[in-house]
Amino acid sequence: MKHYKYSAILLAAMTCGAVWASVDALTDGKKGEGEKVKPSENFVAQSRKAPVVRYTKMKVEGNAEGVPYGLQLMGVSDKTVKLSWISPEKTDGYFDDFENHQDFAINSAGNVGWSYIDADNNNTYTWQACAFPTQGQKMAFVVMNPWETSPAVNENPNFQPYSGKKMLVDFSSIDDKNNDYIISPELNFDQDFQFSFMARSYKIEGDNFAAERVRVGYSTTGKRPSDFKYVNEGPYVELPAAWTLVKYTIPKEAKYVTINCVSEGGFMMMLDDIFVGTNKIRPTRSKKKLAAANPVVGFNVYREGKKVNETPMDSARFTDNVPDYADYAYTAVAYTHLTLPTNREVT
C-alpha cells in the first residue's frame, strides 16, 4: 500500500485516510461577555479570551478514485477530537462554505448565486466584543470572519465557523424580531434532493438570548415569501448553542429552496456549509460536478484499528470522545452500494 508522508503524519491514500491526534488537557481561559448593543450606543469593543487548544492539522490529498482524502484534524477540546475529510464523490448540486465570499459583505451572492430578502427591513444590533465595517446595517445575512474583526474574536469558542474561517450570521433586528431569507438559485433536479446546512444559536453561559429560529421551505414557482411551502415540523426549528445539522428531502419539482430566520429575542443566528443536491453524502467542497453513477453511501471511522461509529455516517466529518489523554491514530473508510467497508491496518 502506497503511503504519503507529511510531518511524521501518515495518510494511507489508496484505501483509506489516516491521521494522528495528540489529546492533552486544556489551559483554562476566562469566560468573556457577549452582549448585543444597539448601533447608536457606540459601545467600545472588548477583547475576549478562550481556552487554549493544542492540536495538529494536516492537508494531504490522495488522488485515487473512490478514496476519501484530505483527512485532517480540525481540533481537540479536552477529550473531544474533531476530524474531517473530503468525499471522493463529485457534487451534483451546490455546496457553499462561504470561504470565497468577501469579508463582511451583506447579502452576498457568491459563486452559487444566492439571493436574499430582508423582510423585517430594520437595522441590526452590534456586538460589544468587536467591530466590523458593516455592523448595525440593515441586512438579511452578513459574511463573518472572526479573524478579521477588530479585535479578532476567533478564539471565542462560541463564535467559530463550522468549517474554515467564514460563515453567514443573521444579527438580531433592533426590534428583536427577524424575518430574513437566503434563497437558492433556480433549481432543476431530475430526482428528489437534499437540502441541508449547519446552523446554531450564539449563546454563552449566563446570557438571556432566546434560541434562534428558522423555517426551511421550497417553492415550485417564484421566490417571493408567499411562494414558499415549509417542510419543518411545527412553526419553526429552534437552534441549540452548538453546530447542528439541519437536513430535509425536497421534491424534485422545487425551483427554489430557502432558509428563513424568524428569531425573536435572539442575537446571532450562525449558518455554514449549505448543500443543495442529490448526493447521499454531504460534500465538503464547493466545486460543482456531476455525481458518480455508483455514489458513496457512507463512511466508517476507526480509532487505533477499532470502529468508533455505530452506523455508517452520511457526513465527511466526525467528532470522537476519547477515553483518556493519549496519542491516537484514525482511519476513515468510504464505501458505495457496490462495495463493502474495508478496514486496513495503518502503521
N, C-alpha and C positions, 0 to 999 in steps of 0.2 A: 504494500500500500504506500503510495507516494505521500510525503508529508511536506508541508510548508512551515518553515520556522520563522518566528518573529519575536525577538526579545525574550528568548527562552520560553515562549508560549507556543504550544503545539496546536496546529489546526489540521485535522485529517480531512482533506478536501475531496476525496474520491467517494466516500460513502456517508460521511457524517461530518459534523463540526465539533471541535473540542476547544475548551477554554479553561484556564486556571484561575481560581479565585482565592485570595487570602482574606479570611474573615477575622477581624480583630475588634476589640471593644472600642467604643467611640469616646472622643473627648467631649464632655458636656459643654454646651453653649448656653447663653442666656436667651430666654424667650423674648422676642420683640413684640411691638404693638403694631396693629394694622387697622386703624380706624379710617372710615371714609370721611372725606372733607368736601364741602361744597366749594366750587371754584372760586367764589368771591372771598373765601376766608383766608386764602393765600398762606396756608399752614406751611411752616418750614419743614422740609423732608428730614427725617431722622434715619440714620443707618441702622441696619439690623444685623444681628449675629445669629448663627445657626450652628448645630453640631458639625464638627469636622468629620468628614467621611473619607476614609482612605481606601482606594481600590485600584485595580489595574484595568486599563482599557486597551483594546486592540482593534485594528481594522485590517483584516487579511481576507482576501477574496479568492475562492477557488473558481474554476471555470468549467467544471464537469456538469453535463446536463443532468437534471433531476436531483441535484445535490444541494442541500442548504449550505450557504456560505456567509462570510462576513460575520461569523459568530463573535459577539463581543460582550464584555461585562459592562452593564450600564451603571452599576453602583452596588455598594454594600452599606447596609444600615443595620448596625448591631448584628443579629444572626439572620438577616434577610438579604438574599442575593438576587439581583435582577439581571436577567440575561436577555439578549435579543439576537436575531439572525435574519438573513434575507431568504425568503422563499425562492426556490428555483423557478417557480411558475411565473409566466408573464401575466400582466394585468389586463383584464378585459373590463374597462371602465375608467374611473377616475379615482386617484388617491392623492391627497394633499396633506403634507405635514407642515406647510407654511414656511419652510426654510427659505424658499426663493422669493418670498414677499418682502417688500420694503419695511424696515423697522417703523413701527408706529403709524403705518398707513391705516386710514379709516376706510372701511368697506372695500377692502382690496380684492380685485377680481382675480389676480394671479394668472398662472398659465391655464388653470382649469376654466376660468370664466365665470366665477361666482357672481351673483347679483344679490342685492340687499334691499331690505325695506326697514326704515326706522319709523315704525308706525306710532311710537309714543312722541317722537319729534321734540324731545327735551334735551337740555344739557345734562351732563353726567357728573357724578361725584368724582373727585380726585382722591389721591391716596397720600396720607401723611408720610409714608415710608420712602417715597421717591417722587421724582418729577420726570415727565417726558413731553415731547413737543406738542402732541395733540390732545393732551389731557383736558378734561372738562368740556370738550366739544360735544355737539350733537353727533350721534353715531349709532349704528347697529353694533358692529364689532370693530375692534382695533387689533392690529398685529402687535403683540407684545414680545419684546426681547429683554428679559430680566438682566442680561449682561450689559445692556446699553442704556439703562435708566440712570438718573442722577439722584443719589448714588445708586450703584448697581445693587440689585436685590436677588441675584442669582443664588445666594447662599440661604435664602429663606426656603425651607423645605416645603412650605405650603404654596409657593409661587414658582414652581419649576415646571416647564413644559413636560408633557408626557414623553416626548422624544425631541431630540435636537435642542435648539436654543430659542425657537419661536413657537407661538401659539396664538389663537384668537381669544380675546377677552371681551365680554359684554359687561361694561360698568353700569352700576345702578343709575337709573334716571333720578334726577333730583327730586321728583315727587314719589320716589320709591316704587314705581310701577313701570316695569319694562314691557315692551311689545316690539320685539326685534326679530327679523328674519334673515337667514342666509339661505339662498336658493341656488340649486344646481343649474348648469347649462341644460339646454334641451336634450332629452334622452331618447334613445331608440333601440332598446334591447329586444331580442327575439325570445327571451325567456325571463321568468321572474328573477329578480336580482336582490342583492344585499345592499342595504343602506345602514352603515354603522359608523360610529365615531367614539372617541374617548372624551369624556366630559367630567367636570367636578365643580363643586362649590368652593369658594375661598372661605375658609374659616380657620380661626386659631382658638386655642383654649381661652375661655372667658369672654369671648365676644358674644354679641346678641344678634348677629346677622341671621336672617332666615335662610333656609336651604334654597338654592336656585331651582327654578322650574323650567322645563322645556316641553314642547309638543313636537311630535315628529309626524310629517304628513307628506302626501303626494298629490299631484294634480294631473289629470288627463287632458286638460285644456290649456289654461294660461297660468300666469304666476302672480295674480292678484291675491291678496289674503283670503278673499272669499272663494277662490278656486280650489283651495286645499282641503283634502279629506285626511283626518288624523287617525293614525294606526295605534297610538299608545293607549293602554288601558287607563280609564279614568280621565279626568280633565287635563292632567299633566303628569310628568315624571319629575319627582324630586331627586336632586343630585346630592350624593354624600360628599363629605370633605376628603375624598380620595379619588384618584383617577378611576373611572368606571366605564366599562364598555357598554354602549347602548347600541342595540342591533335589531333590525327588523327586516322581514322579507317584503318586498314591494312588487305588486303585479307588473308584468311586462308592458302593460298599456300606459303606464305612467310616463308623462313627458317631463315632469319636474318633481324634485323632492325638496323638502325644506326642514330646517330646524328653527323653531320659533321659541325664543326666550320670553317667558311670561312671568318672570320673577316679581315678587312683592316683598320689599324689606330685606332683600339680599344686598350683596356688594359687588362681587365679581363672578360671573359665570365663565369658566375656563373651558376651551374647546381645542382639540388637537386630533390629528390623524384621521381625517374624514375619508371614508371609502364608499363609492357608489359603483357597483359592478357585479359580475356574475361569478367571480372566484369564490370557491368554498372557503379558502384561507385568505384572511385579510392581508393585503400586500403591506410592505414596509418601505416601498419606493414609489416615486411619482411617475416613472416612465410608463407610458400607455402603449401596450402591445396586445395582440390577440392571445387569449389564454390557450394553454395546451389542450389537445384532444383528450389526454389522459391526465386529469387535474390532480394536484396534490390534495389529499383529503385529511391529512393530519400530521402531527409531529409528536414524537416522544422525546423526553429529556432524561438523560442518565447522569447520576452523580456517583463518581467512583465505580462506574460499571453497573449500577443498580438503577432501574427506572423509578423516577420520583413523581411522575404524574399518574393519576389513577386511570384516566381515559385519554385517548388521543386528543390533542389540542388543536383548535382551529385558529390559532394565533402564533405569530412568529416571535412572541415574547413570553417570558416565563419568570415567575417570582418563586424562589425556593426558600423555605425556612429551615436552616441547617441545625443539626443537633448541638453543635458546640463550636467554639472558636478553633479554626484549623485551616489547612490548605485543602481545596477540593478541585477535582478535575471534572468538567462537564462535557457531555456529548449531546448534540441534537441530531435526530434522525427523522427524515421525511419519508412518507410512503403515499402511494396512489391506489386507485381502485384495482390496479393490476399487479401491485407489489405488496409485500408484507414488510413491516418494520424489521430491520436487522440491527442487532447490537454488535458493534465491532470494538474490540479492545483497543484502547489508546494508551501508548506507553511514552 
